[in-house]
Amino acid sequence: MPTDAATDHADSEQQLEKVRTLLLGKENSRITKSIQKDARSLVADVITEALHDRQKKDNSVNKVLQPFVEESVKQSVAHNSEQLVSSLYPLVGSLVRKSVAAFLSDFMEKTNQLLENSLTIKGLKWRFKARQSGVSYAQYAASQTFVYRVEHVFLIHRETGLLLNTVALEHESKSNADIVSAMLTAINDFVGDSFLSDQEGQKEQLQSVSTDNFNLLIKPGPSALVVAAVSGNPPQSISNQLQLTLENIHSLYFDELNRFNGDNKDFNSADNLLRDCLLSEQKEIVAKQKKTPWLAWLIVFLVVIYVGYQSFNWFKSAQLHEKIMQLDSQPGIIIKQLKIKQLDDITLDVLRDPDALNIHDWLKDNALNPAQLTITERNYHSLDQQILQQRAQRIVSAYPNISASWKNHSLMLTGTIDLIKTEQLRNTLAIAGFTEGENLNTEQLNLASNTPSSTHKEIKQQLFEQLVGRIASIQLNFSVASENITPQMQSSLQRLYLYIQQLTPIAKELNIDFGLLILGSSDNTGNKSTNNILSMKRANNTAEILQRKGIAKDRMYVVGLGQIDIKNISSTARSVMFNVIYNSHN
Amino acid sequence: MNKQQAVEKGGDALIQKKICLLGASSVGKTSLVKQFVEGIFSEKYLTTIGVKIDRKTLSIANEQINLLLWDMEGNDSYNVFQEKYLRGAAGYIIVVDQTRTSSLLEGIDIHTLARQVTDCPAILAINKSDLLATWHLDDSEYEAYQDLFDLQFLTSAKTGNNVEQMFSSLAELLLKREKNDLTT
């Protein structure tokens, strides 16, 4: 009977269930209990392999582990930094080198790209087109450089349209991501309501939104949407990646998605999953990477050369300036102006004593090419010691009997010379800057006894008068109430004696008799008669010395003038004056 | 460049809530949002088409709450109430115009329709409080409506009166509800 059979069947089912319950416990509790007891060792046996297999299958282990690893590293850094530092220390050096090298090459690459893009026709065209279409140059360049590039990825909660998480390439504004996701949800709702539902009663879903060079790819899931904003032409691979990510997120965040209440903290860790969607493909990548940035290197090279050349020039001209300025320290040469425009364009303005060294010779001696210089030279009379010596040497060399020597910056002449030549020499030296008594000493000069008789009489007459004048110009100045002859007076008297000696033969030849007047004077302070005596004493003392030198007493006439009553003179007239009195017989 | 570095981290950890603004045409929904978000009132009349979305972040009891304001198209006899936009809303505001009695009736109709799809908190905003009212709620009406809505506000989008308070109170209410949900 079918009913019996049915009852039997149910019966046996029931019995079997009873047995099962006895054996396995209520709801398999015995089995689960025994498995639970060994769970630890069971899992331990296979966990490595299981992780390996799962990772191999869909790469999900990595993504689950990553937040844990990040968190524990963060904790290590915060609490155990000492240990981390010491274990990282050996790496730091090479890391720094590597990053510096990477920075440099990146910099060169960027510079080159910039140069290439802005200097080439292509770059100008892009710039123009970017302006025309109202986007930034960088954006346009990216759209031209990349076949496609995912710029933004959004994770949106399906029910509320609230943004769960977003990642963006580069530092683009993320501030409006929440509004964008809400708008997108609204549009999606609008589309779903506005068009017919398909056969299964499912509402239409927006899959993509496209503009001229921008695409929104939308992957809807039961609890969330993943949306990618892509520039360029997105290939199928992006869509696949989005699908994969969406599935991963649903499986990993199933609970969080279902009890989402506006707090998106739980979804922060979805970053890594979303980043997988930031794909891009560059145009002509291979060609670009192999290119050495020649243009950039060339510009760097040129800049280096220019800077090097300029500083070398500057250094050279500074050196040259210093070198030429040494000329200024040469005796008898003064540099008025030195201008170095270029290394072979130099203007030199100098004052030069004719007795100073030759500038051209000096330049040659100092390894300078006079042809490089424009020299303006003007002459002047230098009183530099060295130049004076040189000049004296030149003048004296014309008189072979005379030798010159230097003593205490004074030119000492020795030798024998006739009277006329003496006068000539004396005149020339006076012009050259030598003054008797100051820096010229002719005391050692002896007169040649034989004055050439052929000398014209008029010249002799002139000479006689010159000597008379010179004698009259000598004056001894005494201090107050003193009649003593000082050493300075002695040298003046020696000079006077020499003049008299020279005068004597000439007077003889010209048939002239002469005598020497010695006039003593005093100032107007004190007793007049005392002053008379004082002036007389001064004259007498002087005469005595001259007499000792060899001038006959009968050729001298000594007078004490007493006070000299001349305004402005009388108070200081403490002196002895000389004059030659003579008469000619013809 | 390193890809990790190039990626900007988005989505700060703060609580987000979707709020809808409903009501008859030209009762001042858009103006209320504008006043709340930008603190200004636009004299220009703007009929919203479909939905317009704005955002404002508030700080309540040390918690950042990000309000996403869905400003819905005004509903009248030509425009049907679009319940699809209400989905997932954490709360909604029915806006009525105190210078037009009809807007109150329409507002109550919309509220009834909205209640069929959601049971989230609802607020009644009686707007244009800067203008002379043409109707007043008598005590019995007031009580009747008080049961219908979680909160009531007399607002002015023009002067800003009560606008900030209304949105803040709504945000507080939402946070409080959330905590109660967690405890029960």
Contacts between the chains, C-beta under 8 A, distances in Angstrom:
chain1	res1	chain2	res2	distance
A	106	B	1	7.2
A	157	B	88	7.4
A	159	B	87	6.5
A	159	B	88	4.1
A	160	B	16	7.9
A	160	B	18	5.0
A	160	B	87	7.8
A	160	B	88	3.3
A	160	B	89	7.4
A	160	B	90	7.5
A	161	B	18	6.5
A	161	B	68	7.6
A	161	B	88	6.1
A	162	B	16	4.6
A	162	B	17	8.0
A	162	B	18	6.2
A	162	B	68	6.7
A	162	B	88	7.6
A	163	B	11	6.1
A	163	B	16	7.0
A	164	B	11	6.9
A	165	B	10	6.5
A	165	B	11	4.5
A	166	B	10	3.5
A	166	B	11	5.3
A	167	B	7	5.2
A	167	B	8	7.1
A	167	B	9	7.2
A	167	B	10	5.8
A	168	B	7	6.9
A	168	B	8	4.7
A	168	B	10	6.1
A	169	B	6	5.8
A	169	B	7	6.6
A	169	B	8	7.9
A	170	B	6	5.3
A	170	B	8	7.0
A	171	B	8	5.4
A	172	B	8	6.9
A	174	B	8	6.0
A	174	B	10	4.4
A	174	B	11	7.9
A	177	B	10	5.8
A	177	B	11	7.3
A	178	B	16	6.8
A	178	B	55	5.8
A	178	B	66	6.7
A	178	B	68	6.3
A	179	B	53	5.5
A	179	B	54	7.2
A	179	B	55	5.4
A	179	B	68	7.3
A	182	B	18	7.4
A	182	B	53	4.6
A	182	B	55	7.9
A	182	B	68	5.1
A	182	B	70	7.1
A	183	B	53	5.4
A	186	B	50	7.4
A	186	B	51	5.0
A	186	B	53	6.6
A	186	B	70	7.2
A	186	B	85	6.3
A	189	B	84	4.6
A	189	B	85	6.3
A	189	B	87	7.1
A	190	B	50	6.7
A	190	B	84	7.6
A	192	B	84	7.4
A	193	B	82	7.6
A	193	B	84	5.1
A	261	B	15	7.8
A	261	B	178	5.9
A	261	B	181	7.7
A	262	B	15	4.5
A	262	B	16	4.7
A	262	B	17	5.0
A	262	B	65	7.8
A	262	B	90	6.5
A	262	B	174	8.0
A	262	B	178	7.8
A	263	B	13	7.6
A	263	B	14	7.9
A	263	B	15	4.9
A	263	B	16	7.8
A	264	B	11	5.7
A	264	B	13	6.6
A	264	B	14	7.7
A	264	B	16	6.6
A	265	B	13	4.3
A	267	B	11	7.2
A	268	B	11	7.0
A	268	B	13	6.3
A	271	B	7	7.8
A	271	B	9	6.8
A	275	B	3	7.5
A	275	B	4	7.8
A	275	B	7	5.7
A	278	B	3	7.2
A	278	B	7	6.6
